[in-house]
Amino acid sequence: MAFLTAWKGAAPGKSDYRTPVSSLHEALDQCMTALDLFLTNQFSEALNYLKPRTKESMYHSLTYATILEMQAMMTFDPQDILLAGNMMKEAQSLCQRHRKKSSVTDSFSSLVHRPTMDQFTEEEIHAEVCYAECLLQRAALTFLQDENMVSFIKGGLKVRNSYQTYKELDSLVQSSQYCKGENHRHFEGGVKLGVGAFNLCLSPSVGAGGGLMGIPEMGLHLRDHPQDCGGLHLGGVAPTHHEFAWLSLQTLSMLPTRILRLLEFVGFSGNKDYGLLQLEEGASGHSFRAVLCVMLLLCYHTFLTFVLGTGNVNIEEAEKLLRPYLKRYPKGAIFLFFAGRIEVIKGNVDAAIQRFEECCEAQQHWKQFHHMCYWELMWCFTYKAQWKMAYFYADLLSKENSWSKATYIYMKAAYLSMFGKEDYKPFGDDEVELFRAVPGLKLKIAGKSLPTEKFAIRKSRRYLSPKPISLPVPALEMMYIWNGYAVIGKQPELTDGILEIIIKAEEMLEKGPENEYSVDDECLVKLLKGLCLKYLGRVQEAEENFRIISANEKRIKYDHYLIPNALLELALLFMEQGRNEEAVKLLETAKQNYKNYSMESRTHFRIQAATLQAKSSLEKGNRSMVSSVSL
């Protein structure tokens, strides 16, 4: 609902605890100084600079708590999560003190009872946007901290209230009657961050340039209910993590299905284009939250649309966003990390390695940044088939990071299994023993296992047999799960190298004795081989390999995910040839006919992205034909 009256500025005679507007301006300046310290890797200095005023200034308190939450989201350490949660709760309480007794969402939920905006001071309006941020960040921590139904409901209500507040504040900003205050740019930046993030996350398909909802197991279906004042949306935690938004994808997928079904009758709607526009406008403004808008956009372009899409990323936009910050903060770990991600997506693996190594060297205080780089470096060396180096980084992660021990140990075992017989296997580790250890390392966050971890556990189970049958190319299989073939596909020499390994594995399977896993393993190899052939331009051979998987559908015993993914890859191949109608049919089959397979959510994201892309191409073609006829 639109605001009907204008805010006139600060009103005199407020309670003693309300700081004047000049103090608000000073607080924002100081928080920007702290943010500058943070972006130059002076993390402790930033916290120490903020701490003295965290009990009195809502912006100091919110910024301090946000830095702690960013650390908690990287470590997944229960103590870090608890500390961040307590601090965010204090920040919310402080914001509540500065809000008008009747809040924006309460006061403006009804046209009948709505007061005029001239009853609000500038500080009270800023308190609203800060309060909305606190709610959202506390919701994210709630989902990680507890796995009971009450916690999920509480978290969902926080998101609902945050969403409604942002909607009302957005209406205020759009109102022609709205009178801008002294610190308007910071207020508007906060609104654009929240509104942009919500719209991005609530639109139908992230991989196609949309949001995180509307996908099985990943959140509530989108149905706007005007009669409601909102609704529970547990998937909306992504915006709170800013540059680490990709972690929220795991949180989304971990929400128990029973809870999602229970809450499915309500939901929100979002507009991807509007969300991107809001974030882009927020990023271009000179506000406290401009850099946060930039980070969220960089996450969107370099993680979400790549891992969950077709591999087609607006890399030019990502480079444009990053360039001024990399110039201002040449040693800033966050920006070096994103620079590395951009090089990865471009297929410049050596340049990416250099960037990630620079990121590690740039600071030694937050090892969590190192861990993010280790993960990326592990994959970079996987693309280069340098198994010892890939193993080295998987080993570091398994010892230093607690996100998913099962995944890290699985990757260690996977790399060891890729070694040749003549290679020295370091540290005396044995891949069979490592694979056997994976199921016992299962971790639950927010009551549900990580999808990648569940995949690793399923694949490891065959090693529990006294005489286990080895996985053919486990490292290259997991590379597919993370869309790594879209990286090597940009470098023919890398693709050739991986294809050679796959062909050798294929020959070994053909020569070896038949067993219960034979068909599954052969189909896996066909899928990976088809991908390499596609990127090398050997289209007909690629199609043949993908079709072999579909032909063996009824014979596959365990790896049922191969069938819908083979259809997806065949559809993408058809799209490159302009066969969009055939592609759409294949994608519909993949989406509708297969359920309950490994990494289903991720596959559905990619199917949705491909479907929207194919349909868009068809619509453009139809419009072009109409134009030609008209002429």
C-alpha angles and dihedrals in degrees: 000000000000122000108247099198135051131247108238101194135257118351120212126239100045125157119285095251092062112097118219122255092257088060089051089054091048091049092052091049091051092048090051088053089052090048089052089054090050093051090052089056094256092131100156091044090054092052093045091049092053100039101079092063101037091103095054110026120064092204093051090047094047094046092048092049092046092056090050091049092050088054091047092050090054097046101035083207111156092222092051090048091049093048093048091046093052092048092048089050089054090048090051091050090051091050089049090056090055095046122093109262089248103053127219094257093044096044097044102038088097129043089210097058098034116130121210120269093237085079089069125081122216089252091054091053091050088048089059095055092044090048091052090052092049092051092052095047093046089051091056091051091046091057090052097041102052135025102196126110094249091057092051091050091048091048091048092051090052090053091047093053091045091051092051093048092052090049092054094045090049089054088052093052091049094049115110089214094057114118113211119231131216093272097036096130091061093046093047090047090056092050092048091050093052098039092044093049094047094048091047092050096042099051119099106261132019095189092057091048095279138101142287103264136084093050122115114262091004102088147304122325112252115256117146114218109198090185090062125072088231131301142235114292113175093177094067097088094098099088094059096068096057107188092018095053091126088073089063090066088069090049091052093051092048096061108114113253092228090060093047090051091048091054097037094101090075132047149140133252128226140188114219096200092049090048093052091046092052092049092046091051090047091049093051094050124090096239138128091256098043093100090049090055088050092051093049091049090049090051089050095050100038102035117014101042091041103046095035099033140057094281093260104129130176089238094164090060091048091051091047091052094047100043100079093044093048088051093050095040105030091165097037106131094212094054094043087054093053090045087057092050091052091052090050092053090048089054093245094135098167091050089049091052089052092051094049091048089051089051091055092047093047095073140007101190102082108044088184089078088054090053092054088052092046089056091052093044090051089058094043090058089044089058088052091046090236095146098177093057092044089050090049092059094042087053092050091051093048090055101039109029130060101195094105120346089178092059094046094049090046090054091049090054091044092055093046089053089055092058117108120242090253093053122102111241107219129230093009094274118157118212094215092055091045092051089049090053095055100082091053092057095062112145129197122208118183088355097302138083123249110261092230089051093050089051092051092049093051092050092047096054094084088066091063088078116098088239103032123198109227124240108248102226108351096166092052091046092055088046087062091052088058093046092247094150088070086063100048089040088074091059115054093197091057091046091050091051094051092044090055090055091048093050090052090051089049091052091050091052091050092050096042127085118273117257140166091279098046099101093043092050093046091050092049090053090048091053094051093042090051091053093052091047091050093054090047090056095249091131101164093051090048091053091050091054093049092048092052088064093053090047089056095046096119093047096055109103107180116003097066090155088076093073101058090038091053089052089048093051092046089051091051089050090052091049090057087055093049092251092133098150091055089045093054091052092051091048092051090051091050092049100043105034103049129061140165099025131136117289090003094156093054091048090050091052090054092045090052091048092050092045093054090046093050094046091048090054090049092051091050090050092050092049090049091052091050091050091051092050091048091054 
